[in-house]
C-alpha cells in the first residue's frame, strides 16, 4: 500500500470528528476559543509548502523506468524466460529457409539420358553439347518428368530464362513483403500478430504451389509465397530479441541465424527423401502448420510494442511474468515508461500510473525516419550496405554448384559452412563492437573475392579459386548475420521494424541481381563481389557504434540521447 493511501484515512477521521462539534448547540463562551482552535497546525504557506508537497508527491508515485533498465535491474537480461522465448521464436527462421531454398531442388535441371532407341541408332553422338544440340525424342529425364519444374515444363534451352524469372519473382515478393510486414508489425498487428499472418500465408500458398497446373500459375504462387516469406525472419528476429537485455542482445540476435542455416541443412535431407517437386513443396510447407499449432501459442508479444502502443498494463503484466520466471522480484513501485518520460515529474496532478495508463500510443513511420537528421543518414547507409552484402552473399552461394558434386551434399555443406562464421562473429561482437566487425568481415570477403577474380579455372588454380570462394562466403555470412542486430540497434522501437524492412527490401533487390551477375561467368562475378564487399566496408565507417548503447523506444528519445 502506498503512502498516499495510508494518509488519506487519517484526514477523513479528523474531519468526521470535527463536523458534529461545529454543528452542535453553542457552548459557554469560556470554551469557544479552545473549541474553535484547529486540532493540527495549519500547513506553512509559500515556496516551502510547494516544495514539501512536491517531495511527498514524488515519494508516493511509482518510479518510471525504461524497459532496458527494468530488465537489467529487476527482471534479468537473459534468464530462463528469454531463453525459452528466443528458441521458440527463432524456429521461424528454419521455415524461411525451407520456403526460400526449396527452389534449388524444385527448379533444378535433373540428369538426362539418351533413349534406348537413340542409343542403339547412334542418335547420341552430340550428347556432349547437352540436350539443346540433340534431336527431340532422342533423350529423356533420368528421374522422370515430375522430378522438377524444369523437367515437367521443359524449361531448358530457349525456355531456361523462366527458371531465373521464377527466382526473381520470389525475391521480388520478399522485397514487397518485408516492407509491408515491417510496417504492420510496428503498427496494429504487432510482432506476434504479423508472424502469425505470414506463417498462415506460407502454409497455404506453399501447399497450393504443389498443385500448380502450369508454369505461370506456379510463378504467381511463388510470388505470393515470397511476399509472406519476406516478413518471417524480420518479425521473428525483432520478437526474439526485444525482451532481451542490452548486454546479451547482440550475441542472442546473431544466434538467430543458426536456425536459418540449420533449416538449409535440414531441407537438403527433406529434398533427398521427396524427389518429386510437388511432394517437396508440401513437405516443406507442413512445418509452418506445425509451428502455428505447436509453437506460436507459447510465444508472447513484445513488451516494447505494448509500451509504444500505450498498452502499459499488458507490458507490466509481461514484465512481471519475465521476472517471476527468472526468479527475480519486480517491486510494485516501479512502472514502465518511454525513454523521454523517464525521470520526468508530473505536472498535471495525475499519478504516474494514471498518466501511463491514459497515455496515447506512440507511433512512427519511415517519414519520421527521413525527417530526423539522426536517422536519415543511418537509413541510407543501412539500405546500401544491405544491398551490397546481399549481392555478395547470394552470388557466392550460387557458385557452390561449380563444385560439381552431389547437389544435396552441396546445399548441406553450404548451410553448415556458415555456422563457424556466426560463432566467431558472435564471440567478437561485444569485444570489438558492431562497427569494426561490419568493416572487417566485409573486407575479409572482398579480399578473397578479388584474389579469386585473378585466378584461372584450370588445374590447381581451380581448387584455389574454390577455396577463395568458400572464404569469401565465410566472411560475408558473418556480415549478413551482424547486419540484422546492427540495423535493429540503429533505430528506435516505433520504427525499428520499418527500418529493418527497408534493409530487407534492399537485400532482396541484391538477391535478384546476384544471379544476373553469376551467369556472366569467368572472373567477372568475383570482381563484382569484391567491389561490393570493399565498398560496403567503406560505407560502414560512417555508421555509429551501438555497443552498450541503450535501445531507444521513440524518435524523441533517440534524438535526445544521441545529442548528449
Residue pairs with C-beta under 8 A, 6 or more apart in sequence:
2 60
2 333
3 56
3 59
3 60
4 60
4 351
14 39
14 40
18 39
21 35
27 35
43 49
43 52
44 52
54 345
57 346
58 345
60 351
61 346
61 351
61 352
61 353
62 332
62 333
62 334
62 335
62 351
62 352
62 353
63 333
63 334
63 335
63 352
64 335
64 336
64 337
64 341
64 342
64 343
64 344
64 352
64 356
65 73
65 334
65 335
65 336
65 337
65 342
66 336
66 337
66 338
66 339
66 342
66 550
66 553
67 303
67 304
67 307
67 315
67 319
67 336
67 551
67 553
68 245
68 246
68 550
68 551
69 342
70 319
70 330
70 334
70 336
71 77
71 243
71 244
71 245
71 246
71 322
72 245
72 246
72 247
74 319
74 323
74 328
74 329
74 330
74 331
74 334
75 319
75 322
75 323
75 326
75 328
75 330
76 82
76 245
76 322
76 323
76 326
76 328
77 244
77 245
77 246
77 247
77 248
78 244
78 245
78 248
78 252
79 322
79 325
79 326
79 327
79 328
80 325
80 326
81 243
81 321
81 322
81 325
81 326
82 243
82 244
82 248
82 252
82 322
82 326
84 298
85 240
85 243
85 299
85 300
86 240
86 241
86 244
86 252
86 255
86 256
88 295
88 298
88 299
89 195
89 236
89 239
89 240
89 299
90 236
90 240
90 255
90 256
90 259
91 259
91 291
91 295
92 195
92 199
92 232
92 233
92 235
92 236
92 259
92 291
93 232
93 233
93 236
93 237
93 256
93 257
93 259
93 260
93 263
94 259
94 260
94 262
94 263
94 266
94 287
95 199
95 202
95 232
95 263
95 287
95 288
95 291
96 229
96 232
96 233
96 236
96 260
96 263
97 259
97 260
97 261
97 262
97 263
97 264
97 266
97 267
97 415
98 263
98 267
98 270
98 284
98 285
98 287
98 288
99 202
99 206
99 225
99 229
99 232
99 284
99 285
99 288
100 170
100 174
100 229
101 263
101 264
101 267
101 411
102 267
102 271
102 280
102 281
102 284
103 166
103 167
103 170
103 222
104 271
104 407
104 411
105 148
105 267
105 271
105 277
105 280
105 407
105 408
105 411
106 148
106 149
106 277
106 280
106 281
107 148
107 149
107 150
107 155
107 163
107 166
107 167
107 277
108 148
108 150
108 407
109 148
109 150
109 151
109 155
109 156
109 163
110 141
110 142
110 143
110 147
110 148
110 150
110 151
111 141
111 142
111 143
112 131
112 139
112 140
112 141
112 142
113 139
113 140
113 142
114 123
114 124
114 127
114 138
114 139
114 140
115 123
115 137
115 138
115 139
115 140
117 123
117 138
118 124
118 134
118 135
118 137
118 138
118 139
123 134
123 135
123 138
124 134
124 138
124 139
126 133
126 134
127 134
127 139
131 139
131 156
131 157
132 156
132 157
141 147
141 151
143 151
143 275
144 151
145 151
145 152
146 152
146 276
146 277
146 278
147 275
147 276
147 277
148 277
149 155
149 163
149 166
149 215
149 218
149 277
150 156
150 163
152 277
153 159
153 162
153 214
153 215
155 162
155 163
155 215
162 215
164 515
164 516
164 519
165 219
166 218
166 219
166 222
167 512
167 515
168 512
168 515
169 219
169 222
169 223
169 226
170 222
170 223
170 225
170 226
170 229
171 226
171 508
171 509
171 511
171 512
172 223
172 226
172 508
172 512
173 222
173 223
173 224
173 225
173 226
173 227
173 228
173 229
173 230
174 226
174 227
174 229
174 230
174 504
174 508
174 511
175 230
175 504
175 505
175 508
175 509
175 512
176 227
176 230
176 505
177 198
177 226
177 227
177 228
177 229
177 230
177 231
178 230
178 231
178 234
178 500
178 501
178 504
178 505
178 508
179 498
179 501
179 502
179 504
179 505
180 227
180 230
180 231
180 501
181 189
181 194
181 197
181 198
181 230
181 231
181 234
181 235
181 497
181 501
182 231
182 234
182 497
182 498
182 499
182 500
182 501
182 502
182 504
183 365
183 366
183 497
183 498
183 501
184 193
184 194
184 197
184 231
185 191
185 193
185 194
185 195
185 231
185 234
185 235
185 238
185 305
185 497
186 305
186 364
186 494
186 495
186 496
186 497
186 498
187 363
189 197
190 301
190 302
190 305
190 309
191 235
191 238
191 239
191 242
191 301
191 302
191 305
191 497
192 239
192 296
192 299
192 300
192 301
192 302
193 301
194 231
194 235
195 231
195 232
195 235
195 236
195 239
195 296
195 299
196 292
196 296
197 228
197 231
198 228
198 229
198 231
198 232
198 235
199 228
199 232
199 288
199 291
199 292
199 296
200 288
200 292
201 224
201 225
201 227
201 228
202 225
202 228
202 229
202 232
202 285
202 288
203 285
203 286
203 288
203 289
203 292
205 221
205 224
205 225
205 228
206 225
206 281
206 282
206 284
206 285
206 288
207 281
207 282
207 285
208 221
209 218
209 221
209 222
209 225
209 281
209 285
210 277
210 278
210 279
210 281
210 282
210 285
211 278
212 218
212 221
230 504
230 505
230 508
233 256
233 260
233 504
234 497
234 500
234 501
234 504
235 497
236 256
237 253
237 256
237 484
237 488
237 500
238 302
238 488
238 496
238 497
238 500
239 299
239 301
239 302
240 252
240 253
240 256
241 249
241 252
241 253
241 256
241 485
241 488
242 302
242 303
242 304
242 305
242 493
242 551
243 300
243 302
243 303
243 304
243 318
243 322
244 252
244 253
246 548
246 549
246 550
246 551
247 430
247 548
249 485
249 489
249 551
250 426
250 429
250 430
250 434
250 485
250 489
250 547
251 426
251 429
251 430
253 484
253 485
253 488
254 422
254 425
254 426
254 429
254 481
254 482
254 484
254 485
255 422
255 426
256 484
257 418
257 422
257 477
257 480
257 481
257 484
258 419
258 422
261 415
261 416
261 418
261 419
261 422
262 415
263 415
264 411
264 412
264 414
264 415
265 411
265 412
265 415
265 416
267 284
267 411
268 408
268 409
268 411
268 412
268 415
269 408
269 412
270 280
270 283
270 284
271 280
271 408
271 411
272 408
273 283
274 280
274 283
300 318
300 321
301 314
301 318
303 315
303 318
303 319
303 322
303 336
304 493
304 553
305 493
306 312
306 314
306 315
306 318
307 315
307 336
307 338
307 493
307 553
308 338
308 361
308 362
308 363
308 364
308 493
308 494
308 553
308 554
309 361
309 362
310 359
310 360
310 361
310 362
311 361
312 335
312 336
312 356
312 357
312 359
313 357
315 336
316 335
316 336
319 330
319 336
320 330
323 329
323 330
335 352
335 353
335 356
336 356
337 352
337 356
338 362
338 553
338 554
338 557
339 492
339 550
339 552
339 553
339 554
339 556
339 557
339 558
339 560
339 561
340 554
340 556
340 557
340 560
346 352
346 355
348 355
350 358
362 494
362 553
362 554
363 494
364 492
364 494
364 495
364 498
364 554
364 555
365 495
365 498
366 379
366 495
366 498
366 499
366 502
368 375
368 494
368 495
368 555
369 375
369 376
369 379
369 491
369 495
369 498
369 499
369 555
370 376
370 379
372 555
372 558
372 559
374 558
374 559
374 562
375 490
375 491
375 495
375 499
375 555
375 558
377 542
378 490
378 491
378 499
378 543
378 544
379 491
379 499
379 502
381 539
381 540
381 542
381 543
382 483
382 487
382 490
382 499
382 502
382 503
382 506
382 543
383 502
383 503
383 505
383 506
384 506
384 536
384 539
385 438
385 483
385 536
385 539
385 540
386 483
386 487
386 503
386 504
386 506
386 507
386 510
387 506
387 507
387 509
387 510
388 510
388 532
388 533
388 535
388 536
388 539
389 442
389 476
389 479
389 480
389 483
389 507
389 510
389 532
389 533
389 536
390 480
390 506
390 507
390 508
390 509
390 510
390 511
390 514
391 510
391 513
391 514
391 517
391 528
391 529
391 532
392 445
392 446
392 449
392 472
392 476
392 529
392 532
392 533
392 536
393 473
393 476
393 477
393 479
393 480
393 510
393 514
394 510
394 511
394 514
394 515
395 514
395 515
395 517
395 518
395 525
395 528
395 529
396 445
396 449
396 469
396 472
396 473
396 476
396 529
397 414
397 473
398 514
398 515
398 518
399 469
399 518
399 525
400 410
400 411
400 413
400 414
401 407
401 410
402 466
402 469
403 410
403 466
414 473
417 470
417 473
417 474
417 477
418 473
418 474
418 477
420 474
421 441
421 474
421 475
421 477
421 478
421 481
422 477
422 478
422 481
424 478
425 437
425 441
425 478
425 481
425 482
426 481
428 437
429 437
429 482
429 485
430 547
433 545
433 546
433 547
434 482
434 485
434 486
434 489
434 543
434 545
434 546
434 547
435 540
435 541
435 543
435 544
435 545
437 478
437 482
438 479
438 482
438 483
438 486
438 537
438 540
438 543
439 537
439 540
439 541
440 537
441 475
441 476
441 478
441 479
441 482
442 475
442 476
442 479
442 533
442 534
442 536
442 537
442 540
443 533
443 534
443 537
444 471
444 474
444 475
445 471
445 472
445 473
445 474
445 475
445 476
445 479
445 529
445 533
446 472
446 475
446 529
446 530
446 531
446 532
446 533
446 534
446 536
446 537
447 530
448 468
448 469
448 471
448 472
448 475
449 468
449 469
449 472
449 526
449 527
449 529
449 530
449 533
450 526
450 527
450 530
450 534
451 468
452 465
452 468
452 469
452 472
452 523
452 526
453 523
453 524
453 525
453 526
453 527
453 530
454 523
455 461
455 464
455 465
455 468
455 523
456 462
456 465
457 465
465 526
468 526
469 526
472 526
472 529
472 533
475 533
476 533
479 536
483 503
484 500
486 543
486 546
487 499
487 500
487 503
488 496
488 500
489 546
489 549
489 551
490 499
490 543
490 544
490 546
491 499
491 500
491 558
492 551
492 552
492 553
492 554
492 555
492 557
492 558
493 551
493 552
493 553
493 554
494 553
494 554
494 555
495 555
517 524
517 525
517 528
517 529
518 525
544 562
550 561
552 558
552 561
